[in-house]
Structures are given as C-alpha cells and as structure tokens.
Amino acid sequence: MTTAFFSHDDFQKHIMGPGHPESPERLAAILSYIADTELNDTLDWVKPDEITRDQLTTVHPEMYLQQLEQLEPREGEVYTDPDTVMTPYTLRAARLAAGANVQAVDMVLSSQVTNAFICARPPGHHAERATSMGFCFYNNIALAAMRALTFHRLKRIAIVDFDVHQGNGTVDIVQGDERILMCSSFQHPFYPHSHIHRQADNIVNIPIKAGTSSTDYRKQVEDGWLHALQDFRPQLVLVSAGFDGHRLDPLAQLNLETADYRWLTEMLISVAHDHANDRLVSTLEGGYHLKALAESVGTHLEALTAV
C-alpha cells in the first residue's frame, strides 16, 4: 500500500498579494524539497477534482456559498477579512483543496491507499460554518469528516489539529458531534482568540504558552491527547497539519523542531494502526518559513510512507 499525495497547479494561482505569508511559494518549497528526495518516487501522486456542491453543503450552508460566489471578483482582489484575500482564482483553488480532502477519504476508506497527504491551499481550519477568515474559505478537514460519516457511514472519527493557531472553524462545525473527537494544540493566547473556553465534550484543547520547548510540548500533548484518542477508538484519523509551531516560523513563538513533527506523526500513526486499520488523511494548514515548512512536511511524509 502507498501514501497518496494530492497536488494541483491551480493551487498556486491563488495569490493574496506581495508579502502575504500564505503564498504560492509555500507549495513550491514543499514540491521542490520532495523532488530532491526519494519521496518523489515513493508517493502516489494524485491530481484532485473540485468538490461538488452537495458535498460542500454537508458543512457550509447554501447562503454562505452564494455569498462567497457573489464576492468573487472578475479581476483584482476582494478582502473577506483583514487577512484574507479573494481573487478570480481563489474559489477554484478552494474547491480543488476541498475536493482533494474528500477524494483522499474515499481512496483511504476504499483501501486504494494506506494514507494520504493533501498539499493544497488555501487552507481550511479557520473557516467556520458560515464565515471565511484566517486565509480560509471552506473547512477542508470538516468536509473530509462529513464525507466519512455521511457517505462511508463511519461512526467514530478523530480530528487532530497541531497548527500553532487553533482551528476555530473546525471547532465551530464539529463541537457537540459525538461521532467526532477533536484534539487540538495551539499557542495561547494567540489568534484567533476564540473557542478556547467554548468546549463541548468532544473537544480536547491543549493551549501552549509562547516559548514552550519541544520537550514540554511533547509532554503536554501526549498527556492531553493519547488516552482520549485511544479510548475513543477512531475508525479514521484526520489531521490538520500546520507546521507553524516550528521555532523558525515568523508568525508564532513556539520552539518546535522538525523532529517534533515526525514524533507527532508517528503518535497519530500508532492510533490509526491500533483502531483504524492504519487509515489516516492529513491536510496542510499553516507553516510560513519556507525551509522549515518543506523539511517538516518531508519528515511528516517519511513517517506516513513508512507505514
């Protein structure tokens, strides 16, 4: 079995302006890194299709989808919040990113591949049910979860989000859904400054102080997540993989090393092995230091392809 790697040229056509951290160069750095390693020949490369309207409405209401489409410019750019820019190419890229997540779930649950990584942008975990924010338009990981629950009829899914910013959008969508256990680690206090105190029983938050070392981070995450995940016995593990907790990242103040992302990946692989027949789907969220991002994704993929 193999690791599916989802990528598409149109992901890089979404450009939010000069100097914006969520840039096409992020994916270019990852792809360049992979091209220089054995991963290039190990991965099962997949070019995704756009998500369908019916699939989008499993998470986002029709009114919200229409609002985004009405905002979409024919030329130039439109701000949907102070940090989030839409261009004529944005929604196409967002539909492909969301579609890749749905397609990855289908491939993993039909045993075509062991696991999958979606190398896409725009990211998704800040998109709430009816609000775009934080560089995000559609909530990719929530759409993946709904595909597994509604189409594949799974009963228990784990979502694990290790981005340095809390996945407020995912919390907004899945809180209270007993079929989903969401485990999240994030720098606190920090953007988006929401949902930290709005905890449903199915949300496990691990707020991390700025400056926390990798050793302390590992202890807090393992103590906070591992027993909850093992007790929940997920039939599928979904990962919002943000690599912006790296010590070199310009948008945060944690001190994680590249090796910490291998440790995180291997912990989640072990949960998937114990309860989900190794089934795991990971999607790219943050990570804004290009070299650190590429190396961290590389070690994440090395662990996935070793399953």
Residue pairs with C-beta under 8 A, 6 or more apart in sequence:
1 111
1 113
1 114
1 278
1 307
2 42
2 43
2 44
2 113
2 114
2 305
3 42
3 43
3 44
3 113
3 114
3 115
3 116
3 117
3 301
3 304
3 305
3 307
4 43
4 44
4 45
4 46
4 104
4 107
4 108
4 112
4 113
4 115
4 116
4 117
5 34
5 43
5 44
5 45
5 46
5 116
5 117
5 119
5 301
6 46
6 47
6 48
6 100
6 103
6 104
6 116
6 117
6 118
6 119
6 120
7 27
7 31
7 45
7 46
7 47
7 119
7 120
8 47
8 48
8 93
8 96
8 100
8 120
10 89
10 92
10 93
10 96
11 24
11 27
11 93
11 96
11 97
11 119
11 120
11 121
12 24
12 27
12 28
12 121
13 24
13 89
13 92
13 93
14 24
14 87
14 89
14 90
14 92
14 93
14 94
14 121
14 122
15 23
15 24
15 87
15 89
16 22
16 23
16 77
16 84
16 85
16 87
16 135
17 77
17 85
20 85
21 250
21 251
21 288
22 121
22 122
22 123
22 135
22 288
24 121
25 290
26 121
26 287
26 288
26 290
26 293
27 119
27 120
27 121
29 290
29 291
29 293
29 294
30 119
30 284
30 293
30 294
30 297
30 298
31 119
32 294
33 294
33 295
33 297
33 298
34 40
34 43
34 298
34 301
37 298
39 298
39 301
39 302
39 305
42 305
43 301
43 305
44 113
46 100
46 103
46 104
46 107
46 116
48 96
48 97
48 99
48 100
48 103
48 118
48 120
49 96
49 99
49 103
50 92
50 95
50 96
50 98
50 99
51 95
51 96
51 98
51 99
51 101
51 102
51 138
51 143
52 99
53 65
55 98
55 99
55 102
55 143
55 146
55 147
56 65
56 95
56 98
56 138
56 143
57 65
58 143
58 146
58 147
58 150
59 129
59 138
59 139
59 142
59 143
59 146
59 173
60 127
60 129
60 130
60 138
60 139
61 129
61 130
63 130
64 129
64 130
64 131
68 80
68 86
68 91
68 132
68 137
69 91
71 78
71 80
71 86
72 78
72 86
72 88
72 90
72 91
73 86
73 87
73 88
74 88
75 88
76 87
77 85
77 86
77 87
78 85
78 86
78 87
79 85
79 86
80 86
80 132
80 133
80 137
81 132
81 133
81 134
83 133
83 134
83 135
84 132
84 133
84 134
84 135
84 136
84 137
86 137
90 122
90 137
91 137
93 120
93 121
93 122
94 122
94 137
94 138
95 138
96 120
97 118
97 120
97 121
97 122
97 123
97 124
97 138
97 140
97 283
98 124
98 138
98 140
98 143
100 118
100 120
100 140
100 283
101 118
101 120
101 124
101 140
101 141
101 143
101 144
101 147
101 281
101 283
102 143
102 144
102 147
104 116
104 118
104 144
104 281
104 283
105 144
105 147
105 148
105 152
105 236
105 238
105 281
106 147
106 151
106 152
107 113
107 116
108 114
108 115
108 116
108 236
108 279
108 280
108 281
109 148
109 152
109 154
109 236
109 279
114 278
114 279
114 280
114 307
115 269
115 272
115 278
115 279
115 280
115 281
115 282
115 304
115 307
116 280
116 281
116 282
117 241
117 282
117 283
117 284
117 297
117 300
117 301
117 304
118 140
118 281
118 282
118 283
118 284
119 284
119 297
120 140
120 283
120 284
121 284
122 135
122 136
122 137
123 135
123 136
123 140
123 242
123 283
123 284
123 285
123 286
124 136
124 137
124 138
124 139
124 140
124 141
124 142
124 143
124 169
124 240
124 283
124 285
125 136
125 139
125 140
125 141
125 161
125 163
125 167
125 168
125 169
125 170
125 240
125 242
125 285
126 133
126 134
126 135
126 136
126 165
126 167
126 168
126 169
126 192
127 133
127 134
127 136
127 137
127 138
127 139
127 169
128 139
128 168
128 169
128 172
128 173
129 139
129 169
129 172
129 173
131 169
133 168
133 169
133 192
134 165
134 168
134 169
134 191
134 192
136 169
139 169
139 170
139 173
140 283
141 159
141 161
141 167
141 170
141 238
141 239
141 240
141 283
142 159
142 169
142 170
142 173
142 174
144 238
144 281
144 283
145 157
145 159
145 174
145 180
145 238
148 154
148 157
148 235
148 236
148 238
149 157
149 179
149 180
154 179
154 235
154 236
155 179
155 235
156 179
156 180
156 181
156 232
156 233
156 234
156 235
157 179
157 180
157 181
157 234
157 235
157 236
157 237
157 238
158 180
158 181
158 182
158 183
158 229
158 232
158 234
158 236
158 237
158 238
158 271
159 170
159 174
159 180
159 181
159 182
159 183
159 238
159 239
159 240
160 182
160 183
160 184
160 225
160 229
160 237
160 238
160 239
160 240
160 268
161 167
161 170
161 182
161 183
161 184
161 185
161 186
161 239
161 240
161 242
161 285
162 184
162 185
162 221
162 239
162 240
162 241
162 242
162 245
162 264
163 186
163 240
163 241
163 242
163 244
163 245
163 285
163 286
164 186
164 187
164 190
164 242
164 244
164 245
164 249
164 251
164 252
164 254
164 286
165 186
165 187
165 190
165 191
165 192
165 242
165 244
165 252
165 286
166 184
166 186
166 188
166 190
166 192
166 194
166 195
166 196
166 205
167 182
167 184
167 186
167 240
167 285
168 192
168 194
168 195
170 182
170 184
170 240
171 182
171 184
171 195
171 198
171 203
172 195
174 180
174 182
174 202
174 203
175 182
175 195
175 198
175 199
175 200
175 202
175 203
176 200
176 201
176 202
177 202
178 201
178 202
180 202
181 202
181 204
181 228
181 229
181 232
181 234
182 202
182 203
182 204
183 204
183 206
183 224
183 225
183 228
183 229
184 203
184 204
184 205
184 206
185 206
185 207
185 208
185 217
185 220
185 221
185 224
185 225
185 245
186 205
186 206
186 207
186 208
187 207
187 208
187 209
187 210
187 245
187 252
187 253
187 254
188 196
188 207
188 208
188 209
190 210
190 252
196 205
196 207
199 205
204 224
204 225
204 228
206 220
206 221
206 224
206 225
208 217
208 220
208 245
208 254
210 252
210 253
210 254
211 253
211 254
211 255
212 220
212 254
212 255
213 255
214 255
214 256
214 257
214 259
214 260
217 245
217 254
217 255
217 256
217 260
218 260
218 263
221 264
221 267
222 267
225 267
226 267
226 271
229 271
230 271
230 274
230 275
233 275
234 271
234 272
234 275
234 276
235 275
235 276
235 279
236 272
236 276
236 279
236 280
236 281
237 268
237 271
237 272
237 276
237 279
237 280
237 281
238 280
238 281
238 282
238 283
239 268
239 280
239 281
239 282
239 283
240 283
240 285
241 282
241 283
241 284
241 285
241 297
241 300
242 284
242 285
242 286
242 287
243 249
243 261
243 286
243 287
243 292
243 293
243 296
243 297
243 300
244 251
244 252
244 286
244 287
244 288
245 252
245 254
245 256
245 260
246 254
246 256
246 257
246 258
246 261
246 287
246 289
246 292
246 293
246 296
247 254
247 255
247 256
247 257
247 292
248 289
248 291
248 292
249 287
249 288
249 289
249 292
250 288
250 289
251 286
251 288
258 292
258 295
258 296
258 299
259 299
261 296
261 299
261 300
262 299
262 300
262 302
262 303
265 282
265 299
265 300
265 303
265 304
266 303
268 280
269 278
269 280
269 303
269 304
269 307
272 278
272 279
272 280
273 307
278 307
280 304
282 300
282 304
284 297
287 293
287 296
287 297
